Amino acid sequence: MSIAGKTFWVLGDIYTIKITGKETQGKYAVVEIEVAPQNGPPLHKHSLEDEGFYVLEGQFSFPYAQSETKASAGTYAYAPRGQFHTYRNAGSTKGRLLLVITPAGFENFFEEIGVEITDRESFKPPTSPPDLNKILEASKRYGLEIKA
């Protein structure tokens, strides 16, 4: 079963899988991310895939290696594997990114650690903190290193 079209709440943001590696023979996956104001993942690096971020809406900061790029709608940011990076919604309103993952596979991480949203209108984010052990265990399997 494909996860394309499924939506997940992941650490305060909403991830919608647009196309999976299953549909692209493992070449790439595309995920739309709705990022809450001042939110984003912790600093991390991938050992298996590269990521490209296209800013659809909002103001973002992309810390990468030893630099930081400010970006608005229409900007594309690239994070090759092996380099610490992250993104942060630098604005006061929701921002949106289109994430391209090459090769595919990491989109499954979001399904594994996220909470599926089947009805956006009635969805209520979890009130309990995320299961950090679950996230760290999944990170190991996906070649993801999170910087503490």
C-alpha positions as semicolon CSV with decimal commas, in nm:
position;residue;x (nm);y (nm);z (nm)
1;M;0,000;0,000;0,000
2;S;0,132;0,343;-0,092
3;I;0,149;0,630;0,155
4;A;0,113;0,887;-0,127
5;G;-0,163;1,128;-0,037
6;K;-0,143;1,052;0,334
7;T;-0,091;1,332;0,583
8;F;0,097;1,312;0,913
9;W;0,151;1,538;1,214
10;V;0,527;1,529;1,282
11;L;0,675;1,729;1,569
12;G;0,430;2,017;1,534
13;D;0,416;2,032;1,154
14;I;0,197;1,871;0,889
15;Y;0,359;1,651;0,625
16;T;0,163;1,539;0,318
17;I;0,326;1,272;0,104
18;K;0,278;1,375;-0,261
19;I;0,465;1,087;-0,426
20;T;0,666;0,801;-0,278
21;G;0,961;0,597;-0,388
22;K;0,717;0,317;-0,459
23;E;0,573;0,529;-0,744
24;T;0,915;0,650;-0,870
25;Q;1,107;0,321;-0,859
26;G;1,299;0,456;-0,561
27;K;1,438;0,758;-0,747
28;Y;1,274;1,036;-0,543
29;A;0,986;1,129;-0,313
30;V;0,804;1,460;-0,270
31;V;0,650;1,585;0,054
32;E;0,462;1,909;0,123
33;I;0,531;2,046;0,472
34;E;0,317;2,302;0,653
35;V;0,549;2,455;0,912
36;A;0,416;2,632;1,219
37;P;0,565;2,975;1,301
38;Q;0,913;2,949;1,454
39;N;0,914;2,570;1,410
40;G;1,133;2,323;1,226
41;P;1,327;2,003;1,293
42;P;1,643;1,984;1,504
43;L;1,982;2,015;1,334
44;H;2,046;1,683;1,158
45;K;2,224;1,511;0,870
46;H;2,134;1,228;0,637
47;S;2,372;0,955;0,530
48;L;2,147;0,807;0,261
49;E;1,971;1,090;0,078
50;D;1,990;1,449;-0,040
51;E;1,711;1,699;0,025
52;G;1,588;1,994;-0,176
53;F;1,345;2,247;-0,030
54;Y;1,130;2,477;-0,242
55;V;0,965;2,755;-0,041
56;L;0,598;2,777;-0,140
57;E;0,489;3,027;0,123
58;G;0,643;3,214;0,415
59;Q;0,985;3,319;0,540
60;F;1,241;3,051;0,622
61;S;1,591;3,020;0,757
62;F;1,809;2,733;0,632
63;P;2,110;2,674;0,860
64;Y;2,352;2,455;0,664
65;A;2,704;2,348;0,761
66;Q;2,860;2,675;0,882
67;S;2,624;2,915;0,705
68;E;2,261;3,022;0,708
69;T;2,038;3,125;0,418
70;K;1,722;3,335;0,448
71;A;1,454;3,234;0,200
72;S;1,107;3,339;0,088
73;A;0,854;3,205;-0,163
74;G;1,023;3,091;-0,483
75;T;1,358;3,007;-0,322
76;Y;1,513;2,661;-0,354
77;A;1,758;2,531;-0,094
78;Y;1,965;2,214;-0,138
79;A;2,108;2,002;0,145
80;P;2,332;1,717;0,026
81;R;2,376;1,413;0,244
82;G;2,651;1,423;0,504
83;Q;2,606;1,789;0,604
84;F;2,424;1,911;0,914
85;H;2,126;2,124;0,821
86;T;1,774;2,222;0,923
87;Y;1,506;2,474;0,840
88;R;1,300;2,706;1,055
89;N;0,989;2,903;0,974
90;A;1,122;3,251;1,056
91;G;0,779;3,414;1,019
92;S;0,478;3,467;1,241
93;T;0,237;3,271;1,018
94;K;0,230;2,920;0,873
95;G;0,486;2,853;0,601
96;R;0,489;2,582;0,336
97;L;0,776;2,389;0,180
98;L;0,795;2,132;-0,096
99;L;1,059;1,875;-0,002
100;V;1,225;1,657;-0,267
101;I;1,411;1,353;-0,130
102;T;1,663;1,167;-0,349
103;P;1,679;0,874;-0,349
104;A;1,341;0,794;-0,199
105;G;1,281;0,611;0,125
106;F;1,303;0,878;0,392
107;E;0,936;0,966;0,337
108;N;0,862;0,646;0,530
109;F;1,032;0,797;0,837
110;F;0,753;1,055;0,858
111;E;0,490;0,782;0,851
112;E;0,678;0,586;1,118
113;I;0,721;0,869;1,370
114;G;0,416;1,078;1,282
115;V;0,050;1,068;1,371
116;E;-0,171;1,011;1,067
117;I;-0,428;1,282;0,998
118;T;-0,734;1,133;0,830
119;D;-0,962;1,435;0,879
120;R;-0,793;1,777;0,884
121;E;-1,106;1,950;1,013
122;S;-1,136;1,741;1,329
123;F;-0,766;1,665;1,391
124;K;-0,631;1,768;1,730
125;P;-0,250;1,751;1,775
126;P;-0,132;1,518;2,051
127;T;-0,094;1,684;2,390
128;S;0,169;1,441;2,516
129;P;0,534;1,496;2,423
130;P;0,671;1,294;2,129
131;D;0,824;0,954;2,200
132;L;1,193;1,046;2,173
133;N;1,308;0,683;2,197
134;K;1,086;0,593;1,899
135;I;1,229;0,886;1,701
136;L;1,590;0,800;1,788
137;E;1,542;0,431;1,701
138;A;1,380;0,520;1,368
139;S;1,658;0,773;1,301
140;K;1,919;0,498;1,325
141;R;1,732;0,280;1,075
142;Y;1,706;0,571;0,827
143;G;2,069;0,685;0,856
144;L;1,969;1,009;1,027
145;E;2,195;1,173;1,284
146;I;2,033;1,433;1,510
147;K;2,266;1,688;1,667
148;A;2,187;1,739;2,035
